[in-house]
């Protein structure tokens, strides 16, 4: 199983409901936030052993059921029993002998080919532990079987039509193989730098800067979809014993898990703030996350402890430190190849200082600087130099497959990484430069010819051929786009369709008393909101302009306040809001001003960006239908069940949708 396979499996896991837990959405931004104590070593069963045990239990259950259904009339004579036993043993021995070589047949194709258990078991052991935590091993096995069948069906279809020999597809395969090989080489070079001494030095620096003198928390996390139960836990639980009794009595309606010795940086401010107020043995929450309610019981608060840098902790820390050492490799390559990064005005940028500034702002959750007009960039604008050879803006477009530098993909990237458009352009340029430098390295040492590298890039060809095969057979008509658009539009609740976007400005204060005094001054006419806002914006940055927000963008309590407020005036009460979300630590009381309101802008096919979105959605829907028809036409059975029975199940359908998404 190669790098791409693992990435694809993680996407599929998310598709069938194994998405990331909300507490960690922001915890992966920096190395510091990934460090957590290593649990005691255990010796669990292997994934293969667990699946075998599950299947054995299932088989035994079926046998017992079958046996219990026998009637007296069906009883065999001793002679018949002996003969049946001998025949059964011979068949069993023959099957066992065959299975030792190939394994049980899991997929039968109409052309006589098969996929056996031995092919799947080899990949079972390579599944990342994180994926095993999100999916049952039985589902993982189904996922691997469907993926193998998908590859076989798509490849055979493409080969019959000569798509696998298409020059453009072969060129794309070459590019992507080189890119993946470059990433593998980058990992190797980073590992060379990760000596024990260098790793320990790295850990010591992280500890001194981010953890020394801080607290760590041991929590029990409770999740339930029953609001009444969540409220009951919040109001009645006084200690851990009482909580455990309540959990046991309601285990069908809730889940509980322990998080031990978690650093403060790994937990959101919404949880940390009340813990600091309430302390140990208290209940925090409930917090509403979509349709789930979460509570936290504070078992213990202690001073953060430095780990002894040895054993399992040292091995696990390598994964945490890897991105920083990869960056060191990149910096070395910049020096070796005389790389220079430029802004849109042609001024040279210190890329390390630039990256550090963005990291610091992400850490403090500070909004990016003012955006610049990306429209003035030309395709031939030079963004970097490698050994005096220019890297121009058109190469960035090609690398990210953008139609233009005004593409909404850049805007989405900027929003996701909390960067300005100028910063995201530098970041995109860096990725292009990194790819070029690694390509130079890969070609110089003929790295792609190594067997172990070939094995890790094996899926690239399959994916590109599948993409070409789908592209040839899928044509999206305007009618299909309109149908997809109408389906989405109908799914929007009527109350949301008739809602508004509200332009909001806020001024934050350290105390409710101070905020109340300023609000009274504004309401009495002694002061003007906009004058105070501009003054605060220029001085301590405690004024925040959210622009236009919708119901889904802000907490329910804030939206309710906005809906009750008239346009052009402040909300009549001071509102408590977590200021740290706006980079304003310790300022949690806000005056809210409604600057404007307008009808909600619904998606429209006359909007080019919306049209492209719905075209892509319609393409994906048609591609899923096409792949399912190929399965039905090419496969007889999966796990001894009719192929139509397997692929019509909700879990298998989502897995196939994820496979298609990874190949369109």
Secondary structure, DSSP 8 states (H G I E B T S, - for coil): --HHHHHHHHHHHHHTT----GGGTTTTSSGGGG------------HHHHHHHHHHHHHHHHHHHHHHT--GGG---HHHHHHHHHHHHHHHHHHHHHHHHT--EEEEETTS-EEEHHHHHHHHTTS-HHHHHHS-HHHHHHHHHHHHHHHHHHHHHHHHTTGGG-HHHHHHHHHHHHHHHHHHHHHHHHHHH--HHHHHHHHHHHIIIIITT-EEEEEEEEEES-HHHHHHHHHH--SHHHHHHHHHHTTTTEEEEEEEEEEGGGS-HHHHHHHHHH-TT-EEEEEEETTEEEEEEEEEEEE-----S-HHHHHHHHHHHHHHHHHHHHHHHHHHTT-EEE-TTS-EE-HHHHHHHHHHHHHHT--------GGG--TT-EEEEETTEEEEHHHHHHHTT-SSTT-HHHHHHHHHTT--HHHHHHHHHHHHHHHHHHHHHHHHTTGGGSHHHHHHTHHHHHHHHHHHHHHHH----HHHHHHHHHHHHHHS-HHHHT-EEEEEEEEEESSHHHHHHHHHHHHTTSS-HHHHHHHHHHTT--EEEEEEE-GGGS-HHHHHHHHHS-TTSB-SS-EE--GGGGT-TT--EEEEEEEEEEE-----TTSHHHHHHHHHHHHHHHHHHHHHHHHHHHEEEETTEEHHHHHTSHHHHHHHHHHHHTT-
